[in-house]
Amino acid sequence: MANKISISHALSVLHSKKHHKLIDVFNAVCSMSIQTRRDWYIEALSGEIDKSKEYIFIVRTANPSICCLSKMIIEEACYMHRSTVTQCINELLDMGLIRYNPSYLGWEIIDMENAFNRSDSEASSGGYMELKKLFFSKEFYDMNVTLKKIVYYCSILMSTKGFKSKNSFIINLKKENPEWTSFLNTDNIYYIKSLITRLLDESSLLKKLEQKQYAHRSVKNKNRFLFILKPLERLKLSIKDSRISARDKLENLVSRHKELYSYITGLRDRLEQPARSRANDNVIYALVEALRYLGRSTVELVVDSVFTRLHNSEINHPSAYIARILQKHAAYKKLLL
């Protein structure tokens, strides 16, 4: 599952005024996506080839319906509401951030790979932001939309090179066209100033930000609309991701997909050695993660292919190996159309 998101995508969602839960749903889609290498043969079947992009971010689904993707998100985040998720998916489609890609049997996050492109082209500008545990909590989902946007934007700023080098970021409300006036949907910098100071004082998430007023070097009077914010340890810990072991990931996945897990482990237990020992937690986790929302016939084909391979040798990168099987399966299905 992806643990990072394109900053340009994050800003697009942040600035949207269509739905106050759009941030939550888009984060969920990104976290469910898998980065996989593009298959030029599959894309050639549909006549759409862009060899400048090596990878693609896909959420594989059993069918192309919005209802199917919505159901997947609800299973991942049970605190979300079905109608809200469906509305947000439709909005993400209208914004051009996602689309169904039949070549890969799933929903594509459009141009997400640009954030990870090392080239110096314009397409690679913007960088990426880490998806925080906080974003997938009921606390964040139920948060006031204004506070949510401020926390989200602070997380974006904390992902920039400037913050990483200086461990602080600047809010200058008198700067021409500041980002804050745009996503908070107001030009009243006095209101924004009062909002920020109130949130710094009252919010349990932001009150540990240091706030100071600084004078411009070229101006004698202090700029009452400039803040230099330096998150302290408590804030860092509240949005910091702790490392999760493969076993913990598997247990978390199994709790939501017990039937699929039982089916795969049942087949594994019938394998002969050394294939049985080679089907370790990493392989089982990769299978459950990749197949959890796909149809029965696809599940049977992939599991059989993986366990047959394990009879001959180990699979060092199970997620990549499973992705190749699914791509070949997608190509075969397109040839039948």
PyMOL commands that set and color helices and strands:
alter all, ss='L'
color gray80, all
select helices_A, chain A and resi 7-15+22-32+40-45+66-76+82-94+102-104+112-116+122-124+133-136+138-141+145-157+161-166+179-183+189-202+233-239+246-254+258-269+275-278+281-291+296-312+318-336
alter helices_A, ss='H'
color red, helices_A
select strands_A, chain A and resi 4-6+34-37+55-60+98-101+106-109+128-130+169-172+209-210+226-231
alter strands_A, ss='S'
color yellow, strands_A
deselect
rebuild
show_as cartoon
